[in-house]
């Protein structure tokens, strides 16, 4: 089975269920699926606050760390990233 995308597709994977949903959309019984449409289940104000905190968080954390600690974190990340390769190239 292929990996699932992180983006949630509201259409079912089953062929019959998907056909049923497409027919409902075509006849106007349910709203049409638009891939680029924003998710209406999320509160836009909460999304904006979360994004604001995420944008500030990384810069504030890096400003609070000493240069030695940042170097230690970067070295650990490099070991984790490049240590998985083994002998393949």
PDB file of N, CA, C and O in Angstrom:
ATOM      1  N   UNK A   1       0.850  -1.168   0.000  1.00  0.00           N
ATOM      2  CA  UNK A   1       0.000   0.000   0.000  1.00  0.00           C
ATOM      3  C   UNK A   1       0.899   1.235   0.000  1.00  0.00           C
ATOM      4  O   UNK A   1       1.848   1.296   0.782  1.00  0.00           O
ATOM      5  N   UNK A   2       0.627   2.214  -0.850  1.00  0.00           N
ATOM      6  CA  UNK A   2       1.452   3.412  -0.888  1.00  0.00           C
ATOM      7  C   UNK A   2       1.256   4.253   0.369  1.00  0.00           C
ATOM      8  O   UNK A   2       0.220   4.191   1.031  1.00  0.00           O
ATOM      9  N   UNK A   3       2.295   5.050   0.677  1.00  0.00           N
ATOM     10  CA  UNK A   3       2.196   5.934   1.834  1.00  0.00           C
ATOM     11  C   UNK A   3       1.093   6.961   1.608  1.00  0.00           C
ATOM     12  O   UNK A   3       0.852   7.407   0.486  1.00  0.00           O
ATOM     13  N   UNK A   4       0.442   7.318   2.686  1.00  0.00           N
ATOM     14  CA  UNK A   4      -0.616   8.317   2.584  1.00  0.00           C
ATOM     15  C   UNK A   4      -0.007   9.708   2.625  1.00  0.00           C
ATOM     16  O   UNK A   4       0.957   9.961   3.347  1.00  0.00           O
ATOM     17  N   UNK A   5      -0.564  10.570   1.866  1.00  0.00           N
ATOM     18  CA  UNK A   5      -0.123  11.954   1.848  1.00  0.00           C
ATOM     19  C   UNK A   5      -0.493  12.626   3.160  1.00  0.00           C
ATOM     20  O   UNK A   5      -1.458  12.234   3.818  1.00  0.00           O
ATOM     21  N   UNK A   6       0.285  13.650   3.542  1.00  0.00           N
ATOM     22  CA  UNK A   6      -0.042  14.391   4.750  1.00  0.00           C
ATOM     23  C   UNK A   6      -1.277  15.245   4.540  1.00  0.00           C
ATOM     24  O   UNK A   6      -1.982  15.573   5.495  1.00  0.00           O
ATOM     25  N   UNK A   7      -1.539  15.604   3.299  1.00  0.00           N
ATOM     26  CA  UNK A   7      -2.731  16.379   3.017  1.00  0.00           C
ATOM     27  C   UNK A   7      -3.925  15.435   3.013  1.00  0.00           C
ATOM     28  O   UNK A   7      -3.879  14.359   2.416  1.00  0.00           O
ATOM     29  N   UNK A   8      -4.963  15.838   3.668  1.00  0.00           N
ATOM     30  CA  UNK A   8      -6.151  14.992   3.778  1.00  0.00           C
ATOM     31  C   UNK A   8      -7.033  15.187   2.556  1.00  0.00           C
ATOM     32  O   UNK A   8      -7.458  16.303   2.257  1.00  0.00           O
ATOM     33  N   UNK A   9      -7.303  14.098   1.856  1.00  0.00           N
ATOM     34  CA  UNK A   9      -8.203  14.126   0.713  1.00  0.00           C
ATOM     35  C   UNK A   9      -9.563  13.648   1.188  1.00  0.00           C
ATOM     36  O   UNK A   9      -9.687  12.501   1.618  1.00  0.00           O
ATOM     37  N   UNK A  10     -10.592  14.491   1.125  1.00  0.00           N
ATOM     38  CA  UNK A  10     -11.895  14.078   1.646  1.00  0.00           C
ATOM     39  C   UNK A  10     -12.608  13.054   0.773  1.00  0.00           C
ATOM     40  O   UNK A  10     -13.625  12.497   1.188  1.00  0.00           O
ATOM     41  N   UNK A  11     -12.104  12.799  -0.411  1.00  0.00           N
ATOM     42  CA  UNK A  11     -12.755  11.787  -1.252  1.00  0.00           C
ATOM     43  C   UNK A  11     -12.314  10.391  -0.823  1.00  0.00           C
ATOM     44  O   UNK A  11     -11.136  10.171  -0.542  1.00  0.00           O
ATOM     45  N   UNK A  12     -13.251   9.451  -0.771  1.00  0.00           N
ATOM     46  CA  UNK A  12     -12.900   8.092  -0.346  1.00  0.00           C
ATOM     47  C   UNK A  12     -12.046   7.373  -1.386  1.00  0.00           C
ATOM     48  O   UNK A  12     -12.077   7.712  -2.569  1.00  0.00           O
ATOM     49  N   UNK A  13     -11.285   6.377  -0.936  1.00  0.00           N
ATOM     50  CA  UNK A  13     -10.407   5.626  -1.830  1.00  0.00           C
ATOM     51  C   UNK A  13     -11.161   4.519  -2.571  1.00  0.00           C
ATOM     52  O   UNK A  13     -10.754   4.101  -3.655  1.00  0.00           O
ATOM     53  N   UNK A  14     -12.255   4.050  -1.981  1.00  0.00           N
ATOM     54  CA  UNK A  14     -13.048   2.998  -2.601  1.00  0.00           C
ATOM     55  C   UNK A  14     -13.695   3.542  -3.878  1.00  0.00           C
ATOM     56  O   UNK A  14     -14.264   4.634  -3.887  1.00  0.00           O
ATOM     57  N   UNK A  15     -13.596   2.757  -4.952  1.00  0.00           N
ATOM     58  CA  UNK A  15     -14.082   3.207  -6.256  1.00  0.00           C
ATOM     59  C   UNK A  15     -15.582   3.500  -6.229  1.00  0.00           C
ATOM     60  O   UNK A  15     -16.016   4.526  -6.752  1.00  0.00           O
ATOM     61  N   UNK A  16     -16.362   2.632  -5.641  1.00  0.00           N
ATOM     62  CA  UNK A  16     -17.807   2.826  -5.616  1.00  0.00           C
ATOM     63  C   UNK A  16     -18.202   4.031  -4.759  1.00  0.00           C
ATOM     64  O   UNK A  16     -19.072   4.814  -5.140  1.00  0.00           O
ATOM     65  N   UNK A  17     -17.562   4.171  -3.612  1.00  0.00           N
ATOM     66  CA  UNK A  17     -17.866   5.300  -2.740  1.00  0.00           C
ATOM     67  C   UNK A  17     -17.448   6.613  -3.394  1.00  0.00           C
ATOM     68  O   UNK A  17     -18.146   7.620  -3.271  1.00  0.00           O
ATOM     69  N   UNK A  18     -16.307   6.605  -4.092  1.00  0.00           N
ATOM     70  CA  UNK A  18     -15.857   7.810  -4.783  1.00  0.00           C
ATOM     71  C   UNK A  18     -16.830   8.183  -5.907  1.00  0.00           C
ATOM     72  O   UNK A  18     -17.157   9.355  -6.090  1.00  0.00           O
ATOM     73  N   UNK A  19     -17.289   7.172  -6.660  1.00  0.00           N
ATOM     74  CA  UNK A  19     -18.251   7.433  -7.739  1.00  0.00           C
ATOM     75  C   UNK A  19     -19.545   8.010  -7.173  1.00  0.00           C
ATOM     76  O   UNK A  19     -20.124   8.931  -7.750  1.00  0.00           O
ATOM     77  N   UNK A  20     -19.993   7.475  -6.057  1.00  0.00           N
ATOM     78  CA  UNK A  20     -21.202   7.978  -5.409  1.00  0.00           C
ATOM     79  C   UNK A  20     -21.022   9.444  -5.013  1.00  0.00           C
ATOM     80  O   UNK A  20     -21.921  10.259  -5.223  1.00  0.00           O
ATOM     81  N   UNK A  21     -19.870   9.778  -4.445  1.00  0.00           N
ATOM     82  CA  UNK A  21     -19.625  11.153  -4.032  1.00  0.00           C
ATOM     83  C   UNK A  21     -19.536  12.092  -5.237  1.00  0.00           C
ATOM     84  O   UNK A  21     -20.031  13.217  -5.177  1.00  0.00           O
ATOM     85  N   UNK A  22     -18.917  11.649  -6.320  1.00  0.00           N
ATOM     86  CA  UNK A  22     -18.818  12.477  -7.526  1.00  0.00           C
ATOM     87  C   UNK A  22     -20.204  12.752  -8.100  1.00  0.00           C
ATOM     88  O   UNK A  22     -20.487  13.863  -8.549  1.00  0.00           O
ATOM     89  N   UNK A  23     -21.068  11.734  -8.084  1.00  0.00           N
ATOM     90  CA  UNK A  23     -22.445  11.916  -8.573  1.00  0.00           C
ATOM     91  C   UNK A  23     -23.184  12.910  -7.681  1.00  0.00           C
ATOM     92  O   UNK A  23     -23.919  13.762  -8.182  1.00  0.00           O
ATOM     93  N   UNK A  24     -22.998  12.811  -6.379  1.00  0.00           N
ATOM     94  CA  UNK A  24     -23.648  13.763  -5.474  1.00  0.00           C
ATOM     95  C   UNK A  24     -23.162  15.186  -5.741  1.00  0.00           C
ATOM     96  O   UNK A  24     -23.954  16.128  -5.707  1.00  0.00           O
ATOM     97  N   UNK A  25     -21.862  15.346  -6.005  1.00  0.00           N
ATOM     98  CA  UNK A  25     -21.324  16.667  -6.314  1.00  0.00           C
ATOM     99  C   UNK A  25     -21.886  17.187  -7.639  1.00  0.00           C
ATOM    100  O   UNK A  25     -22.216  18.367  -7.762  1.00  0.00           O
ATOM    101  N   UNK A  26     -21.991  16.300  -8.621  1.00  0.00           N
ATOM    102  CA  UNK A  26     -22.471  16.711  -9.941  1.00  0.00           C
ATOM    103  C   UNK A  26     -23.936  17.129  -9.903  1.00  0.00           C
ATOM    104  O   UNK A  26     -24.344  18.019 -10.649  1.00  0.00           O
ATOM    105  N   UNK A  27     -24.728  16.500  -9.044  1.00  0.00           N
ATOM    106  CA  UNK A  27     -26.146  16.836  -8.961  1.00  0.00           C
ATOM    107  C   UNK A  27     -26.421  17.950  -7.956  1.00  0.00           C
ATOM    108  O   UNK A  27     -27.569  18.367  -7.803  1.00  0.00           O
ATOM    109  N   UNK A  28     -25.398  18.438  -7.273  1.00  0.00           N
ATOM    110  CA  UNK A  28     -25.555  19.540  -6.347  1.00  0.00           C
ATOM    111  C   UNK A  28     -26.033  19.144  -4.966  1.00  0.00           C
ATOM    112  O   UNK A  28     -26.427  20.013  -4.188  1.00  0.00           O
ATOM    113  N   UNK A  29     -26.014  17.874  -4.635  1.00  0.00           N
ATOM    114  CA  UNK A  29     -26.457  17.437  -3.317  1.00  0.00           C
ATOM    115  C   UNK A  29     -25.414  17.725  -2.243  1.00  0.00           C
ATOM    116  O   UNK A  29     -25.762  17.893  -1.074  1.00  0.00           O
ATOM    117  N   UNK A  30     -24.131  17.785  -2.626  1.00  0.00           N
ATOM    118  CA  UNK A  30     -23.048  18.143  -1.713  1.00  0.00           C
ATOM    119  C   UNK A  30     -22.165  19.173  -2.406  1.00  0.00           C
ATOM    120  O   UNK A  30     -22.145  19.228  -3.636  1.00  0.00           O
ATOM    121  N   UNK A  31     -21.431  19.995  -1.648  1.00  0.00           N
ATOM    122  CA  UNK A  31     -20.550  20.971  -2.293  1.00  0.00           C
ATOM    123  C   UNK A  31     -19.407  20.276  -3.028  1.00  0.00           C
ATOM    124  O   UNK A  31     -18.948  19.210  -2.618  1.00  0.00           O
ATOM    125  N   UNK A  32     -18.957  20.888  -4.110  1.00  0.00           N
ATOM    126  CA  UNK A  32     -17.895  20.296  -4.914  1.00  0.00           C
ATOM    127  C   UNK A  32     -16.572  20.345  -4.179  1.00  0.00           C
ATOM    128  O   UNK A  32     -16.289  21.282  -3.434  1.00  0.00           O
ATOM    129  N   UNK A  33     -15.764  19.315  -4.403  1.00  0.00           N
ATOM    130  CA  UNK A  33     -14.434  19.222  -3.799  1.00  0.00           C
ATOM    131  C   UNK A  33     -13.459  20.072  -4.609  1.00  0.00           C
ATOM    132  O   UNK A  33     -13.329  19.891  -5.820  1.00  0.00           O
ATOM    133  N   UNK A  34     -12.777  20.997  -3.941  1.00  0.00           N
ATOM    134  CA  UNK A  34     -11.755  21.812  -4.580  1.00  0.00           C
ATOM    135  C   UNK A  34     -10.458  21.616  -3.813  1.00  0.00           C
ATOM    136  O   UNK A  34     -10.392  21.947  -2.629  1.00  0.00           O
ATOM    137  N   UNK A  35      -9.415  21.081  -4.462  1.00  0.00           N
ATOM    138  CA  UNK A  35      -8.171  20.782  -3.749  1.00  0.00           C
ATOM    139  C   UNK A  35      -7.502  22.002  -3.112  1.00  0.00           C
ATOM    140  O   UNK A  35      -6.903  21.879  -2.044  1.00  0.00           O
ATOM    141  N   UNK A  36      -7.590  23.163  -3.735  1.00  0.00           N
ATOM    142  CA  UNK A  36      -6.921  24.333  -3.204  1.00  0.00           C
ATOM    143  C   UNK A  36      -7.735  25.119  -2.198  1.00  0.00           C
ATOM    144  O   UNK A  36      -7.253  26.114  -1.658  1.00  0.00           O
ATOM    145  N   UNK A  37      -8.949  24.695  -1.939  1.00  0.00           N
ATOM    146  CA  UNK A  37      -9.833  25.444  -1.045  1.00  0.00           C
ATOM    147  C   UNK A  37      -9.347  25.325   0.401  1.00  0.00           C
ATOM    148  O   UNK A  37      -8.872  24.263   0.803  1.00  0.00           O
ATOM    149  N   UNK A  38      -9.460  26.395   1.182  1.00  0.00           N
ATOM    150  CA  UNK A  38      -9.031  26.326   2.585  1.00  0.00           C
ATOM    151  C   UNK A  38      -9.946  25.411   3.387  1.00  0.00           C
ATOM    152  O   UNK A  38     -11.114  25.217   3.048  1.00  0.00           O
ATOM    153  N   UNK A  39      -9.402  24.865   4.436  1.00  0.00           N
ATOM    154  CA  UNK A  39     -10.156  23.966   5.299  1.00  0.00           C
ATOM    155  C   UNK A  39     -11.114  24.787   6.150  1.00  0.00           C
ATOM    156  O   UNK A  39     -10.678  25.602   6.962  1.00  0.00           O
ATOM    157  N   UNK A  40     -12.400  24.581   5.973  1.00  0.00           N
ATOM    158  CA  UNK A  40     -13.394  25.377   6.686  1.00  0.00           C
ATOM    159  C   UNK A  40     -13.609  24.896   8.121  1.00  0.00           C
ATOM    160  O   UNK A  40     -14.285  25.576   8.893  1.00  0.00           O
ATOM    161  N   UNK A  41     -13.057  23.750   8.495  1.00  0.00           N
ATOM    162  CA  UNK A  41     -13.239  23.239   9.847  1.00  0.00           C
ATOM    163  C   UNK A  41     -12.305  23.913  10.839  1.00  0.00           C
ATOM    164  O   UNK A  41     -12.514  23.798  12.046  1.00  0.00           O
ATOM    165  N   UNK A  42     -11.268  24.621  10.360  1.00  0.00           N
ATOM    166  CA  UNK A  42     -10.327  25.278  11.256  1.00  0.00           C
ATOM    167  C   UNK A  42     -10.716  26.736  11.451  1.00  0.00           C
ATOM    168  O   UNK A  42     -11.192  27.400  10.530  1.00  0.00           O
ATOM    169  N   UNK A  43     -10.508  27.208  12.647  1.00  0.00           N
ATOM    170  CA  UNK A  43     -10.773  28.597  12.959  1.00  0.00           C
ATOM    171  C   UNK A  43      -9.621  29.440  12.396  1.00  0.00           C
ATOM    172  O   UNK A  43      -8.477  29.242  12.806  1.00  0.00           O
ATOM    173  N   UNK A  44      -9.882  30.372  11.474  1.00  0.00           N
ATOM    174  CA  UNK A  44      -8.792  31.131  10.868  1.00  0.00           C
ATOM    175  C   UNK A  44      -8.004  31.964  11.868  1.00  0.00           C
ATOM    176  O   UNK A  44      -6.810  32.192  11.673  1.00  0.00           O
ATOM    177  N   UNK A  45      -8.652  32.422  12.935  1.00  0.00           N
ATOM    178  CA  UNK A  45      -7.947  33.202  13.950  1.00  0.00           C
ATOM    179  C   UNK A  45      -6.958  32.318  14.714  1.00  0.00           C
ATOM    180  O   UNK A  45      -5.847  32.750  15.022  1.00  0.00           O
ATOM    181  N   UNK A  46      -7.357  31.099  15.014  1.00  0.00           N
ATOM    182  CA  UNK A  46      -6.460  30.177  15.713  1.00  0.00           C
ATOM    183  C   UNK A  46      -5.287  29.788  14.812  1.00  0.00           C
ATOM    184  O   UNK A  46      -4.159  29.649  15.285  1.00  0.00           O
ATOM    185  N   UNK A  47      -5.549  29.614  13.533  1.00  0.00           N
ATOM    186  CA  UNK A  47      -4.480  29.284  12.588  1.00  0.00           C
ATOM    187  C   UNK A  47      -3.462  30.423  12.526  1.00  0.00           C
ATOM    188  O   UNK A  47      -2.255  30.181  12.517  1.00  0.00           O
ATOM    189  N   UNK A  48      -3.952  31.663  12.484  1.00  0.00           N
ATOM    190  CA  UNK A  48      -3.056  32.818  12.432  1.00  0.00           C
ATOM    191  C   UNK A  48      -2.216  32.925  13.700  1.00  0.00           C
ATOM    192  O   UNK A  48      -1.025  33.229  13.628  1.00  0.00           O
ATOM    193  N   UNK A  49      -2.823  32.680  14.861  1.00  0.00           N
ATOM    194  CA  UNK A  49      -2.067  32.730  16.110  1.00  0.00           C
ATOM    195  C   UNK A  49      -1.007  31.629  16.160  1.00  0.00           C
ATOM    196  O   UNK A  49       0.113  31.868  16.611  1.00  0.00           O
ATOM    197  N   UNK A  50      -1.349  30.444  15.707  1.00  0.00           N
ATOM    198  CA  UNK A  50      -0.381  29.350  15.697  1.00  0.00           C
ATOM    199  C   UNK A  50       0.782  29.639  14.773  1.00  0.00           C
ATOM    200  O   UNK A  50       1.933  29.357  15.106  1.00  0.00           O
ATOM    201  N   UNK A  51       0.488  30.196  13.622  1.00  0.00           N
ATOM    202  CA  UNK A  51       1.553  30.543  12.687  1.00  0.00           C
ATOM    203  C   UNK A  51       2.444  31.630  13.264  1.00  0.00           C
ATOM    204  O   UNK A  51       3.664  31.573  13.110  1.00  0.00           O
ATOM    205  N   UNK A  52       1.854  32.621  13.925  1.00  0.00           N
ATOM    206  CA  UNK A  52       2.619  33.705  14.523  1.00  0.00           C
ATOM    207  C   UNK A  52       3.584  33.153  15.577  1.00  0.00           C
ATOM    208  O   UNK A  52       4.752  33.540  15.619  1.00  0.00           O
ATOM    209  N   UNK A  53       3.096  32.259  16.414  1.00  0.00           N
ATOM    210  CA  UNK A  53       3.956  31.655  17.437  1.00  0.00           C
ATOM    211  C   UNK A  53       5.060  30.817  16.823  1.00  0.00           C
ATOM    212  O   UNK A  53       6.183  30.806  17.325  1.00  0.00           O
ATOM    213  N   UNK A  54       4.751  30.111  15.736  1.00  0.00           N
ATOM    214  CA  UNK A  54       5.754  29.284  15.073  1.00  0.00           C
ATOM    215  C   UNK A  54       6.836  30.119  14.422  1.00  0.00           C
ATOM    216  O   UNK A  54       8.004  29.729  14.415  1.00  0.00           O
ATOM    217  N   UNK A  55       6.460  31.267  13.874  1.00  0.00           N
ATOM    218  CA  UNK A  55       7.450  32.131  13.246  1.00  0.00           C
ATOM    219  C   UNK A  55       8.386  32.744  14.280  1.00  0.00           C
ATOM    220  O   UNK A  55       9.572  32.933  14.009  1.00  0.00           O
ATOM    221  N   UNK A  56       7.862  33.057  15.462  1.00  0.00           N
ATOM    222  CA  UNK A  56       8.668  33.689  16.499  1.00  0.00           C
ATOM    223  C   UNK A  56       9.520  32.653  17.242  1.00  0.00           C
ATOM    224  O   UNK A  56      10.639  32.956  17.656  1.00  0.00           O
ATOM    225  N   UNK A  57       9.003  31.453  17.411  1.00  0.00           N
ATOM    226  CA  UNK A  57       9.638  30.449  18.268  1.00  0.00           C
ATOM    227  C   UNK A  57      11.060  30.075  17.909  1.00  0.00           C
ATOM    228  O   UNK A  57      11.922  30.032  18.786  1.00  0.00           O
ATOM    229  N   UNK A  58      11.328  29.802  16.638  1.00  0.00           N
ATOM    230  CA  UNK A  58      12.670  29.374  16.237  1.00  0.00           C
ATOM    231  C   UNK A  58      13.710  30.455  16.426  1.00  0.00           C
ATOM    232  O   UNK A  58      14.820  30.181  16.883  1.00  0.00           O
ATOM    233  N   UNK A  59      13.359  31.686  16.076  1.00  0.00           N
ATOM    234  CA  UNK A  59      14.300  32.800  16.231  1.00  0.00           C
ATOM    235  C   UNK A  59      14.577  33.065  17.709  1.00  0.00           C
ATOM    236  O   UNK A  59      15.718  33.333  18.088  1.00  0.00           O
ATOM    237  N   UNK A  60      13.539  32.993  18.544  1.00  0.00           N
ATOM    238  CA  UNK A  60      13.718  33.227  19.971  1.00  0.00           C
ATOM    239  C   UNK A  60      14.580  32.135  20.591  1.00  0.00           C
ATOM    240  O   UNK A  60      15.414  32.415  21.452  1.00  0.00           O
ATOM    241  N   UNK A  61      14.386  30.902  20.161  1.00  0.00           N
ATOM    242  CA  UNK A  61      15.183  29.802  20.713  1.00  0.00           C
ATOM    243  C   UNK A  61      16.639  29.942  20.317  1.00  0.00           C
ATOM    244  O   UNK A  61      17.526  29.759  21.150  1.00  0.00           O
ATOM    245  N   UNK A  62      16.902  30.267  19.049  1.00  0.00           N
ATOM    246  CA  UNK A  62      18.296  30.391  18.615  1.00  0.00           C
ATOM    247  C   UNK A  62      18.979  31.589  19.273  1.00  0.00           C
ATOM    248  O   UNK A  62      20.184  31.545  19.523  1.00  0.00           O
ATOM    249  N   UNK A  63      18.232  32.658  19.560  1.00  0.00           N
ATOM    250  CA  UNK A  63      18.816  33.819  20.233  1.00  0.00           C
ATOM    251  C   UNK A  63      19.153  33.501  21.682  1.00  0.00           C
ATOM    252  O   UNK A  63      20.096  34.065  22.236  1.00  0.00           O
ATOM    253  N   UNK A  64      18.394  32.606  22.299  1.00  0.00           N
ATOM    254  CA  UNK A  64      18.614  32.270  23.698  1.00  0.00           C
ATOM    255  C   UNK A  64      19.775  31.285  23.877  1.00  0.00           C
ATOM    256  O   UNK A  64      20.329  31.191  24.972  1.00  0.00           O
ATOM    257  N   UNK A  65      20.152  30.552  22.829  1.00  0.00           N
ATOM    258  CA  UNK A  65      21.219  29.555  22.943  1.00  0.00           C
ATOM    259  C   UNK A  65      22.590  30.202  22.798  1.00  0.00           C
ATOM    260  O   UNK A  65      22.765  31.182  22.073  1.00  0.00           O
ATOM    261  N   UNK A  66      23.548  29.631  23.502  1.00  0.00           N
ATOM    262  CA  UNK A  66      24.924  30.097  23.340  1.00  0.00           C
ATOM    263  C   UNK A  66      25.483  29.521  22.044  1.00  0.00           C
ATOM    264  O   UNK A  66      24.972  28.517  21.549  1.00  0.00           O
ATOM    265  N   UNK A  67      26.523  30.140  21.484  1.00  0.00           N
ATOM    266  CA  UNK A  67      27.127  29.597  20.255  1.00  0.00           C
ATOM    267  C   UNK A  67      27.626  28.166  20.419  1.00  0.00           C
ATOM    268  O   UNK A  67      27.532  27.372  19.483  1.00  0.00           O
ATOM    269  N   UNK A  68      28.154  27.825  21.593  1.00  0.00           N
ATOM    270  CA  UNK A  68      28.646  26.454  21.824  1.00  0.00           C
ATOM    271  C   UNK A  68      27.490  25.453  21.786  1.00  0.00           C
ATOM    272  O   UNK A  68      27.621  24.367  21.219  1.00  0.00           O
ATOM    273  N   UNK A  69      26.352  25.825  22.394  1.00  0.00           N
ATOM    274  CA  UNK A  69      25.190  24.923  22.412  1.00  0.00           C
ATOM    275  C   UNK A  69      24.622  24.764  21.000  1.00  0.00           C
ATOM    276  O   UNK A  69      24.237  23.660  20.614  1.00  0.00           O
ATOM    277  N   UNK A  70      24.565  25.869  20.213  1.00  0.00           N
ATOM    278  CA  UNK A  70      24.095  25.774  18.829  1.00  0.00           C
ATOM    279  C   UNK A  70      24.996  24.848  18.018  1.00  0.00           C
ATOM    280  O   UNK A  70      24.514  24.059  17.205  1.00  0.00           O
ATOM    281  N   UNK A  71      26.298  24.947  18.241  1.00  0.00           N
ATOM    282  CA  UNK A  71      27.253  24.080  17.529  1.00  0.00           C
ATOM    283  C   UNK A  71      27.033  22.615  17.911  1.00  0.00           C
ATOM    284  O   UNK A  71      27.095  21.728  17.060  1.00  0.00           O
ATOM    285  N   UNK A  72      26.777  22.374  19.187  1.00  0.00           N
ATOM    286  CA  UNK A  72      26.531  21.013  19.655  1.00  0.00           C
ATOM    287  C   UNK A  72      25.256  20.445  19.013  1.00  0.00           C
ATOM    288  O   UNK A  72      25.239  19.288  18.595  1.00  0.00           O
ATOM    289  N   UNK A  73      24.212  21.238  18.936  1.00  0.00           N
ATOM    290  CA  UNK A  73      22.957  20.791  18.325  1.00  0.00           C
ATOM    291  C   UNK A  73      23.162  20.513  16.837  1.00  0.00           C
ATOM    292  O   UNK A  73      22.662  19.516  16.318  1.00  0.00           O
ATOM    293  N   UNK A  74      23.900  21.393  16.149  1.00  0.00           N
ATOM    294  CA  UNK A  74      24.155  21.208  14.716  1.00  0.00           C
ATOM    295  C   UNK A  74      24.981  19.946  14.467  1.00  0.00           C
ATOM    296  O   UNK A  74      24.726  19.224  13.503  1.00  0.00           O
ATOM    297  N   UNK A  75      25.966  19.675  15.322  1.00  0.00           N
ATOM    298  CA  UNK A  75      26.787  18.469  15.154  1.00  0.00           C
ATOM    299  C   UNK A  75      25.948  17.211  15.358  1.00  0.00           C
ATOM    300  O   UNK A  75      26.108  16.230  14.633  1.00  0.00           O
ATOM    301  N   UNK A  76      25.062  17.240  16.337  1.00  0.00           N
ATOM    302  CA  UNK A  76      24.191  16.088  16.585  1.00  0.00           C
ATOM    303  C   UNK A  76      23.267  15.850  15.384  1.00  0.00           C
ATOM    304  O   UNK A  76      23.042  14.709  14.980  1.00  0.00           O
ATOM    305  N   UNK A  77      22.732  16.951  14.815  1.00  0.00           N
ATOM    306  CA  UNK A  77      21.854  16.820  13.654  1.00  0.00           C
ATOM    307  C   UNK A  77      22.620  16.265  12.458  1.00  0.00           C
ATOM    308  O   UNK A  77      22.092  15.435  11.719  1.00  0.00           O
ATOM    309  N   UNK A  78      23.857  16.714  12.261  1.00  0.00           N
ATOM    310  CA  UNK A  78      24.665  16.214  11.147  1.00  0.00           C
ATOM    311  C   UNK A  78      24.969  14.729  11.317  1.00  0.00           C
ATOM    312  O   UNK A  78      24.925  13.972  10.347  1.00  0.00           O
ATOM    313  N   UNK A  79      25.278  14.306  12.548  1.00  0.00           N
ATOM    314  CA  UNK A  79      25.529  12.878  12.794  1.00  0.00           C
ATOM    315  C   UNK A  79      24.281  12.058  12.494  1.00  0.00           C
ATOM    316  O   UNK A  79      24.370  10.987  11.894  1.00  0.00           O
ATOM    317  N   UNK A  80      23.119  12.558  12.909  1.00  0.00           N
ATOM    318  CA  UNK A  80      21.871  11.833  12.664  1.00  0.00           C
ATOM    319  C   UNK A  80      21.568  11.773  11.175  1.00  0.00           C
ATOM    320  O   UNK A  80      21.090  10.756  10.672  1.00  0.00           O
ATOM    321  N   UNK A  81      21.848  12.871  10.468  1.00  0.00           N
ATOM    322  CA  UNK A  81      21.531  12.943   9.038  1.00  0.00           C
ATOM    323  C   UNK A  81      22.470  12.067   8.215  1.00  0.00           C
ATOM    324  O   UNK A  81      22.020  11.301   7.364  1.00  0.00           O
ATOM    325  N   UNK A  82      23.740  12.175   8.459  1.00  0.00           N
ATOM    326  CA  UNK A  82      24.707  11.490   7.619  1.00  0.00           C
ATOM    327  C   UNK A  82      25.107  10.127   8.161  1.00  0.00           C
ATOM    328  O   UNK A  82      25.717   9.342   7.436  1.00  0.00           O
ATOM    329  N   UNK A  83      24.789   9.825   9.390  1.00  0.00           N
ATOM    330  CA  UNK A  83      25.154   8.532   9.977  1.00  0.00           C
ATOM    331  C   UNK A  83      24.303   7.384   9.463  1.00  0.00           C
ATOM    332  O   UNK A  83      24.699   6.227   9.604  1.00  0.00           O
ATOM    333  N   UNK A  84      23.164   7.659   8.879  1.00  0.00           N
ATOM    334  CA  UNK A  84      22.257   6.613   8.412  1.00  0.00           C
ATOM    335  C   UNK A  84      22.721   5.974   7.104  1.00  0.00           C
ATOM    336  O   UNK A  84      22.266   4.888   6.746  1.00  0.00           O
ATOM    337  N   UNK A  85      23.614   6.638   6.400  1.00  0.00           N
ATOM    338  CA  UNK A  85      23.967   6.166   5.059  1.00  0.00           C
ATOM    339  C   UNK A  85      24.757   4.872   5.048  1.00  0.00           C
ATOM    340  O   UNK A  85      24.658   4.114   4.084  1.00  0.00           O
ATOM    341  N   UNK A  86      25.544   4.587   6.088  1.00  0.00           N
ATOM    342  CA  UNK A  86      26.344   3.367   6.079  1.00  0.00           C
ATOM    343  C   UNK A  86      27.471   3.484   5.082  1.00  0.00           C
ATOM    344  O   UNK A  86      28.312   4.373   5.216  1.00  0.00           O
ATOM    345  N   UNK A  87      27.519   2.604   4.071  1.00  0.00           N
ATOM    346  CA  UNK A  87      28.579   2.642   3.086  1.00  0.00           C
ATOM    347  C   UNK A  87      28.096   2.906   1.676  1.00  0.00           C
ATOM    348  O   UNK A  87      28.884   2.851   0.731  1.00  0.00           O
ATOM    349  N   UNK A  88      26.822   3.190   1.519  1.00  0.00           N
ATOM    350  CA  UNK A  88      26.270   3.382   0.165  1.00  0.00           C
ATOM    351  C   UNK A  88      26.467   4.803  -0.326  1.00  0.00           C
ATOM    352  O   UNK A  88      26.265   5.759   0.423  1.00  0.00           O
ATOM    353  N   UNK A  89      26.860   4.943  -1.575  1.00  0.00           N
ATOM    354  CA  UNK A  89      26.968   6.255  -2.214  1.00  0.00           C
ATOM    355  C   UNK A  89      26.935   6.114  -3.695  1.00  0.00           C
ATOM    356  O   UNK A  89      27.015   7.111  -4.412  1.00  0.00           O
TER     357      UNK A  89
END
